[in-house]
Amino acid sequence: MSHTPLAFHRMVCLSLALGSLLQGCGPSPEPGKTPGASSAEVSVHPPSDAPALGEDGAPIELVPSATAAETDTANAQDQGPAVATPSDKASGKQDAGDPAEGNARGVVRAVHEATLSAGMTAQVLKMPVTEGGSFKKGDLLVVFDCERAQADLRAAEAAMQVEQKTVETNEELEHFNSIGKFDLLISQSKLNKAKAEAEALRAQVKQCKVTAPFAGRVMERMAHPHESVSVSQPLLRIVDTGDLELDVIVPSKWLQWLKPGTPFSFKVDETGKASEAVVDRLLPAVDPVSKTVKIIGRFNGKSAGGAIPGMSGSASFRGAGA
């Protein structure tokens, strides 16, 4: 029973270590043990004839601590298997300037689009085409009340005829030396003035009707019949839906291989249809902040895929650098 306190003391030290090596804990080892030997080599079991007892006198079961090798193995299992991180090149990442393939966003835009304004101060009589309506080049879009302007034109033309007769009479009199040269020049100047006034009124009368400069559709009516408008007041917004362009924003690195004539495919988001297009021209400036440049593209033929101005989509350049 002389060994019971020593074994109990060692059991307590081993339990507090929780798997760590015991160093310098407890009294000196038993006689016959080599000094400095690992405490893990010391038996933690009491003699068979003297079991370890607790404070209440009950036997205590001692659990040997884990060895260093077992501890390392457990830590490795907790951390999980090592994962190798591939490099960008091995992972297949493509460089932004690779001409083999690239996508960019773009917007469909009409080549011909205009806001028609009034060229005179007058009342609107008719606007035959409503919003969304289509028209052909030369069709009548707006008609003004021009009775006053037409009357002024007739008066100016009559005054011009009077001056024309005066000049003809003075030329005959000057031929017979019955009138001075100065009087003839004065009559000719008055005739020229009358012609200029008639031409100005004739040009004003032409503004009484607004015709379509191109074929297209009416986007918005900014005036209505029976309203009085002033000079330069907007009347109609029209757009040509047949002749379209593509505004595409691409990385500036693509300028290394992108040029007019480069083909690409444009898929419209709203319709889901893809159409073939070609680069028409490049803008001569790069945005220094975003490192992008705008290019202008055109659909091949009439294959616009049902697109109308304002729609957006994705432009795909495939094999452009090949």
Secondary structure per residue as TSV (DSSP state, phi and psi in degrees):
chain	resnum	aa	ss	phi	psi
A	1	M	-	360.0	-2.2
A	2	S	T	-72.6	-17.8
A	3	H	T	-90.9	-5.2
A	4	T	H	-67.2	-45.9
A	5	P	H	-62.5	-38.6
A	6	L	H	-64.6	-44.2
A	7	A	H	-66.3	-39.0
A	8	F	H	-64.0	-40.8
A	9	H	H	-63.8	-41.1
A	10	R	H	-67.7	-35.1
A	11	M	H	-62.6	-41.4
A	12	V	H	-63.7	-43.0
A	13	C	H	-64.4	-41.2
A	14	L	H	-66.1	-35.8
A	15	S	H	-69.2	-36.5
A	16	L	H	-69.9	-27.8
A	17	A	H	-70.2	-27.7
A	18	L	T	54.1	51.9
A	19	G	T	93.1	-4.7
A	20	S	S	-88.5	161.4
A	21	L	-	-73.2	134.7
A	22	L	-	-81.9	123.8
A	23	Q	-	-130.9	116.0
A	24	G	S	72.0	16.6
A	25	C	-	-94.7	130.3
A	26	G	S	89.3	178.0
A	27	P	S	-74.4	178.6
A	28	S	-	-60.2	150.7
A	29	P	-	-63.9	165.5
A	30	E	-	-62.9	155.7
A	31	P	T	-60.4	142.5
A	32	G	T	99.2	-11.9
A	33	K	S	-91.4	143.9
A	34	T	-	-74.2	128.1
A	35	P	T	-60.7	142.4
A	36	G	T	82.9	-0.6
A	37	A	-	-68.8	155.6
A	38	S	-	-65.3	136.2
A	39	S	G	-66.9	-18.8
A	40	A	G	-67.5	-21.7
A	41	E	G	-81.0	-12.3
A	42	V	S	-79.8	132.3
A	43	S	-	-66.2	135.4
A	44	V	-	-100.3	-0.8
A	45	H	S	-92.4	133.8
A	46	P	-	-72.8	166.5
A	47	P	-	-58.3	149.8
A	48	S	T	-60.4	-28.2
A	49	D	T	-88.2	-3.6
A	50	A	S	-138.3	83.0
A	51	P	-	-70.4	155.1
A	52	A	-	-74.6	136.9
A	53	L	B	-120.2	146.7
A	54	G	-	-85.9	-173.3
A	55	E	T	-64.9	-31.6
A	56	D	T	-86.0	2.0
A	57	G	S	89.4	-1.4
A	58	A	-	-82.2	146.9
A	59	P	B	-66.8	143.5
A	60	I	-	-111.5	130.7
A	61	E	-	-89.7	122.8
A	62	L	-	-95.2	135.4
A	63	V	-	-110.5	123.4
A	64	P	-	-67.5	146.5
A	65	S	-	-75.1	155.7
A	66	A	-	-74.5	147.5
A	67	T	-	-75.7	167.9
A	68	A	H	-63.4	-37.0
A	69	A	H	-65.9	-40.0
A	70	E	H	-67.2	-36.4
A	71	T	H	-64.0	-43.4
A	72	D	H	-63.0	-38.9
A	73	T	H	-64.3	-42.5
A	74	A	H	-63.8	-40.7
A	75	N	H	-63.3	-38.7
A	76	A	H	-65.8	-36.3
A	77	Q	H	-68.7	-37.4
A	78	D	H	-62.9	-38.2
A	79	Q	H	-73.6	-18.6
A	80	G	-	82.0	170.8
A	81	P	-	-70.0	146.6
A	82	A	-	-70.4	136.7
A	83	V	-	-113.1	127.2
A	84	A	-	-86.0	131.0
A	85	T	-	-94.9	116.6
A	86	P	-	-72.6	154.7
A	87	S	-	-75.4	165.6
A	88	D	T	-58.6	-36.3
A	89	K	T	-70.9	-41.1
A	90	A	T	-70.9	-30.2
A	91	S	T	-76.4	-7.2
A	92	G	T	88.4	16.7
A	93	K	-	-67.9	137.3
A	94	Q	-	-99.4	137.2
A	95	D	-	-68.7	144.2
A	96	A	T	-62.4	-26.0
A	97	G	T	-94.2	9.7
A	98	D	-	-68.5	119.5
A	99	P	T	-77.5	-2.7
A	100	A	T	-64.6	-39.6
A	101	E	E	-160.4	143.1
A	102	G	E	-165.9	149.5
A	103	N	E	-121.0	146.3
A	104	A	E	-149.1	153.9
A	105	R	E	-89.3	148.4
A	106	G	E	-149.9	168.5
A	107	V	E	-131.2	139.6
A	108	V	E	-81.6	132.2
A	109	R	E	-135.1	144.9
A	110	A	E	-81.5	139.3
A	111	V	S	-69.3	-42.1
A	112	H	S	-112.3	118.1
A	113	E	E	-150.3	135.2
A	114	A	E	-151.2	155.9
A	115	T	E	-112.8	112.6
A	116	L	E	-83.5	133.3
A	117	S	E	-119.2	163.2
A	118	A	-	-76.7	136.6
A	119	G	S	-97.6	4.1
A	120	M	S	-157.0	165.9
A	121	T	S	-93.6	112.0
A	122	A	E	-163.8	177.4
A	123	Q	E	-97.7	139.7
A	124	V	E	-78.7	124.6
A	125	L	E	-93.5	-47.6
A	126	K	E	-142.9	146.4
A	127	M	-	-137.0	87.9
A	128	P	-	-63.4	-31.1
A	129	V	S	-99.2	125.8
A	130	T	-	-88.0	175.6
A	131	E	T	-63.6	133.0
A	132	G	T	87.0	-11.2
A	133	G	-	-74.9	151.7
A	134	S	E	-101.2	158.8
A	135	F	E	-152.7	164.5
A	136	K	-	-106.9	165.3
A	137	K	T	-63.0	129.0
A	138	G	T	93.3	-6.7
A	139	D	-	-68.3	151.9
A	140	L	E	-77.6	126.6
A	141	L	E	-110.5	-38.5
A	142	V	E	-141.1	139.6
A	143	V	E	-127.1	129.3
A	144	F	E	-104.3	161.5
A	145	D	-	-82.4	109.3
A	146	C	-	-121.5	29.8
A	147	E	H	-61.9	-41.6
A	148	R	H	-66.3	-45.2
A	149	A	H	-64.4	-38.2
A	150	Q	H	-67.6	-35.8
A	151	A	H	-66.7	-41.7
A	152	D	H	-62.9	-35.4
A	153	L	H	-66.8	-42.0
A	154	R	H	-63.2	-39.0
A	155	A	H	-66.1	-39.9
A	156	A	H	-67.2	-37.6
A	157	E	H	-67.4	-36.8
A	158	A	H	-65.8	-42.4
A	159	A	H	-64.6	-34.0
A	160	M	H	-67.1	-37.8
A	161	Q	H	-65.5	-36.5
A	162	V	H	-63.2	-46.5
A	163	E	H	-65.7	-32.9
A	164	Q	H	-64.4	-42.4
A	165	K	H	-65.2	-38.6
A	166	T	H	-62.7	-42.6
A	167	V	H	-64.5	-43.2
A	168	E	H	-62.0	-40.9
A	169	T	H	-65.1	-44.5
A	170	N	H	-65.8	-31.2
A	171	E	H	-67.4	-37.9
A	172	E	H	-68.5	-41.8
A	173	L	H	-65.4	-37.5
A	174	E	H	-67.8	-28.3
A	175	H	H	-65.9	-31.6
A	176	F	T	-98.2	14.1
A	177	N	T	58.3	33.9
A	178	S	-	-97.6	-1.3
A	179	I	S	-145.5	151.6
A	180	G	-	-80.1	159.9
A	181	K	H	-62.9	-35.3
A	182	F	H	-64.7	-41.3
A	183	D	H	-63.4	-36.4
A	184	L	H	-66.5	-41.4
A	185	L	H	-64.7	-37.4
A	186	I	H	-63.6	-43.1
A	187	S	H	-66.3	-36.5
A	188	Q	H	-67.2	-37.2
A	189	S	H	-66.1	-40.2
A	190	K	H	-63.9	-35.0
A	191	L	H	-66.3	-43.0
A	192	N	H	-63.0	-38.2
A	193	K	H	-65.3	-41.9
A	194	A	H	-64.0	-37.8
A	195	K	H	-64.5	-41.6
A	196	A	H	-64.1	-41.5
A	197	E	H	-65.3	-37.7
A	198	A	H	-67.7	-39.2
A	199	E	H	-65.9	-37.3
A	200	A	H	-65.7	-42.8
A	201	L	H	-69.1	-33.7
A	202	R	H	-65.5	-38.1
A	203	A	H	-67.4	-35.9
A	204	Q	H	-67.1	-38.6
A	205	V	H	-64.8	-31.2
A	206	K	H	-63.4	-25.2
A	207	Q	T	-77.6	-3.3
A	208	C	T	-69.5	-17.5
A	209	K	E	-128.9	133.1
A	210	V	E	-109.5	119.1
A	211	T	E	-108.4	161.0
A	212	A	-	-74.6	125.5
A	213	P	S	-76.8	-17.0
A	214	F	S	-156.5	166.2
A	215	A	S	-78.0	141.5
A	216	G	E	175.7	-148.2
A	217	R	E	-138.6	156.3
A	218	V	E	-85.8	123.1
A	219	M	E	-87.6	-38.7
A	220	E	E	-156.3	138.9
A	221	R	E	-103.6	120.6
A	222	M	-	-101.0	-2.4
A	223	A	-	-142.7	165.8
A	224	H	-	-136.5	159.2
A	225	P	T	-57.1	147.5
A	226	H	T	77.2	2.4
A	227	E	-	-92.0	146.8
A	228	S	E	-95.2	131.4
A	229	V	E	-120.8	160.1
A	230	S	-	-108.9	174.9
A	231	V	T	-64.4	135.8
A	232	S	T	72.6	9.3
A	233	Q	-	-76.6	131.1
A	234	P	E	-62.5	140.9
A	235	L	E	-116.9	-52.1
A	236	L	E	-140.8	147.3
A	237	R	E	-111.2	121.9
A	238	I	E	-123.8	156.2
A	239	V	E	-147.2	145.0
A	240	D	-	-94.1	108.1
A	241	T	S	-85.5	-1.3
A	242	G	S	-93.1	-27.9
A	243	D	S	-112.1	105.4
A	244	L	E	-118.6	154.2
A	245	E	E	-127.8	167.0
A	246	L	E	-122.2	124.3
A	247	D	E	-98.4	112.6
A	248	V	E	-121.0	133.3
A	249	I	E	-101.3	119.8
A	250	V	E	-125.2	158.6
A	251	P	E	-62.8	144.7
A	252	S	G	-65.7	-21.6
A	253	K	G	-62.4	-25.9
A	254	W	G	-68.3	-13.8
A	255	L	G	-64.3	-14.2
A	256	Q	G	-65.1	-28.7
A	257	W	T	-130.0	-16.1
A	258	L	-	-78.1	135.0
A	259	K	-	-155.2	164.1
A	260	P	T	-57.1	135.1
A	261	G	T	99.9	-8.5
A	262	T	-	-69.5	126.0
A	263	P	E	-81.6	154.0
A	264	F	E	-158.6	167.7
A	265	S	E	-111.6	136.2
A	266	F	E	-121.0	120.3
A	267	K	E	-105.6	121.3
A	268	V	E	-81.9	130.2
A	269	D	T	-65.3	-41.8
A	270	E	T	-69.6	-34.4
A	271	T	T	-102.4	-20.9
A	272	G	-	74.9	7.4
A	273	K	-	-98.4	143.9
A	274	A	E	-107.9	138.8
A	275	S	E	-132.1	151.1
A	276	E	E	-81.6	140.2
A	277	A	E	-141.7	175.4
A	278	V	E	-144.3	147.2
A	279	V	E	-70.9	124.0
A	280	D	E	-93.1	-45.3
A	281	R	E	-159.6	160.2
A	282	L	E	-114.3	137.7
A	283	L	-	-72.1	143.4
A	284	P	S	-84.1	22.9
A	285	A	-	-143.2	145.0
A	286	V	-	-112.1	137.5
A	287	D	B	-71.8	114.9
A	288	P	T	-70.1	-19.1
A	289	V	T	-83.3	-53.4
A	290	S	T	-89.4	-8.1
A	291	K	T	57.7	45.6
A	292	T	E	-128.1	164.2
A	293	V	E	-142.2	147.3
A	294	K	E	-96.1	135.6
A	295	I	E	-118.9	154.3
A	296	I	E	-111.5	124.6
A	297	G	E	-118.5	162.9
A	298	R	E	-132.0	144.8
A	299	F	E	-70.4	147.0
A	300	N	S	-76.1	117.0
A	301	G	T	65.4	-134.3
A	302	K	T	-105.2	13.9
A	303	S	-	-83.5	72.9
A	304	A	-	-92.0	-0.7
A	305	G	T	63.5	30.2
A	306	G	T	72.9	16.4
A	307	A	-	-77.3	150.2
A	308	I	-	-130.3	161.3
A	309	P	T	-56.0	138.1
A	310	G	T	101.7	-19.0
A	311	M	-	-71.2	153.1
A	312	S	E	-122.9	167.5
A	313	G	E	-175.5	-168.2
A	314	S	E	-117.1	132.4
A	315	A	E	-100.2	128.1
A	316	S	E	-114.5	122.1
A	317	F	E	-104.5	111.9
A	318	R	E	-116.3	125.8
A	319	G	S	63.1	28.5
A	320	A	T	-69.2	-31.7
A	321	G	T	-91.9	0.1
A	322	A	-	-71.0	360.0
